[in-house]
Structures are given as structure tokens and as C-alpha cells.
């Protein structure tokens, strides 16, 4: 699924009756969650190949409180986003969501037509050619190995 940008969630929210977040494993974020932060994160770093990089994302932090009657409506989340844009100058960037499970998890955000999906993030080397990481080996069909000139076949007397 495509990672959502801020402009996309702003376009979707007015069409929804409820805001629902679901993890990739099918588990739903409890419906009484709060959005405790909306912000912009700028990350400046150097990769293992020595290349300086910059990343910017919009960050939502979801928090699960004990107020089981709380429900965040789409219009309220849209208001929080607009306030963040006005006060913080947030740009239209990809959204990253923080949510507490066993530890604070970071997720990409997508939409399946009904729910917002918290997609698991993964790490990767950004400079594979500089790290000495071997390239993917080509898969070989073992049956084709027997067709070479120096091959032995059962009963041929070569083995």
C-alpha cells in the first residue's frame, strides 16, 4: 500500500464517520485512542557510505488512555492537523505514526478505503554498494545443472 501524505489524510477525513486505525496484523487500535501529538520531524543523518541525507515526515502520536468513552471524530483530527499546519508550518510530507505496544512503534500510514492502516516499518541499508553487502544471488533450477557437458547420468559409468 502507498504511504499517505498529509494532504491525503486531510482529503479522506471529511468523508468518514469515525477514525479507525488498524495494525497490519488485523488488530485495531482501541477506539478510545487520543492523538497526543501532530508535528513535523526533520532527520539529518549520514549513511554508512558517507552520504548526508535529510528526511522530513509528519508525525502523529496515538495514545491509549483509560477514558473508554473518548472517541476522536474526523472533524476534530482535521482541526488538530490544520492547527499544526498553521502554528508549526508543517509541510505536506509522508505520515509516520507512533503507537505504544510493547514499546513505542513507528509505522507508515495507508488507507484501505475504510480504515487507516499502520504499516510496519523496516530498516534498510541506504548505501549497499559502499557497505560490501553482496548482491542477490541468482536462483538456479537444479534440474538444468544435469544438462552440462561434464555431467554424470545414472548408469553411464562415470561415477
C-alpha positions in Angstrom: 0.0 0.0 0.0 1.1 3.5 -0.7 2.3 5.6 2.2 0.0 8.6 2.9 0.9 12.2 2.8 -0.7 14.8 5.0 -2.8 16.2 2.1 -4.3 12.7 1.6 -5.5 12.2 5.1 -7.0 15.7 5.1 -9.0 14.8 2.0 -10.2 11.5 3.5 -11.2 12.7 7.0 -14.3 14.7 5.9 -15.7 11.5 4.2 -15.5 9.4 7.4 -17.9 8.9 10.3 -15.2 7.5 12.6 -11.4 7.5 12.7 -10.2 3.9 13.0 -6.6 2.7 13.0 -5.7 -0.9 12.3 -2.3 -2.7 12.6 -1.2 -4.9 9.7 -1.8 -8.0 11.8 -5.5 -7.0 11.9 -5.6 -5.7 15.5 -7.4 -2.4 15.9 -6.0 0.5 17.9 -8.6 0.8 20.7 -11.4 3.2 19.7 -10.8 5.4 22.7 -7.3 6.4 21.5 -6.1 10.0 21.6 -3.9 11.8 19.1 -1.5 13.5 21.6 0.9 15.0 19.0 0.9 16.1 15.4 4.3 17.5 14.4 7.0 17.6 11.8 10.1 15.6 12.2 13.3 16.5 10.3 16.1 14.0 10.4 19.6 14.9 9.1 22.0 11.9 9.1 24.9 10.3 7.3 24.6 6.8 5.9 27.3 4.2 6.2 28.5 5.2 2.7 29.2 8.7 3.8 26.2 10.4 2.1 24.5 13.1 4.1 20.7 12.7 3.9 17.6 14.7 5.0 14.2 13.2 5.7 11.1 15.1 6.7 7.9 13.5 7.9 4.7 14.4 9.7 4.4 12.6 13.0 1.1 11.5 14.7 1.4 10.1 18.2 -1.5 7.8 19.2 -2.1 7.2 22.9 -4.4 4.8 24.6 -5.9 6.2 27.8 -8.3 4.8 30.3 -11.2 7.1 29.3 -13.1 4.4 27.4 -15.9 6.8 26.4 -13.5 9.0 24.4 -13.9 8.9 20.6 -11.9 11.2 18.2 -14.1 12.3 15.4 -12.7 13.0 11.9 -13.5 16.7 12.2 -11.6 17.0 15.4 -8.5 15.3 13.9 -8.7 17.5 10.9 -8.9 20.6 13.2 -5.7 19.4 15.0 -3.9 18.9 11.7 -4.9 22.3 10.4 -3.9 23.9 13.7 -0.5 22.2 13.4 0.0 23.4 9.9 -0.9 27.0 10.9 1.2 27.1 14.1 4.1 24.9 13.1 4.3 25.4 9.3 4.1 21.7 8.7 4.7 20.7 5.1 2.8 18.1 3.1 5.0 15.1 3.8 4.6 11.4 4.4 3.0 10.5 7.7 4.7 8.4 10.4 2.6 7.2 13.3 3.9 6.4 16.8 1.9 3.9 18.8 2.6 2.2 22.1 2.5 -1.6 22.0 5.2 -3.5 23.9 7.4 -0.4 23.1 6.8 2.7 21.0 6.4 1.5 17.5 6.8 3.6 14.4 4.5 2.9 11.4 3.9 4.2 7.9 0.2 5.1 7.3 -2.0 4.0 4.5 -5.8 3.8 3.9 -7.7 0.7 2.7 -10.9 2.5 1.9 -12.4 2.1 5.4 -9.6 2.2 8.0 -6.2 3.8 8.3 -3.6 1.1 8.3 -0.4 1.3 10.5 2.1 -0.4 8.2 5.2 -1.9 9.8 8.4 0.0 9.1 11.6 -1.8 8.3 15.2 -0.8 8.3 17.5 -1.0 5.2 21.0 0.0 4.2 20.9 3.1 2.1 24.4 2.6 0.8 24.5 -1.1 -0.1 27.2 -0.6 -2.7 29.5 1.1 -0.1 28.8 -1.5 2.6 30.1 -4.6 0.8 26.7 -6.2 1.0 26.7 -9.0 -1.6 24.1 -8.6 -4.3 21.2 -11.0 -4.6 22.4 -14.4 -5.9 20.6 -15.7 -8.9 18.3 -18.6 -8.3 19.2 -21.7 -10.3 16.9 -24.5 -11.3 18.7 -27.7 -10.1 17.3 -29.8 -13.0 19.2 -27.6 -15.5 22.5 -28.4 -13.9 22.4 -32.0 -15.1 22.5 -30.9 -18.8 26.1 -29.6 -18.8 28.8 -31.5 -20.8 30.6 -32.9 -17.8 27.5 -34.3 -16.1 27.1 -37.9 -15.0 23.8 -39.7 -15.5 22.8 -42.8 -13.6 24.1 -46.0 -15.3 26.7 -44.1 -17.5 29.6 -45.5 -15.6 31.2 -42.1 -14.9 30.7 -42.2 -11.1 
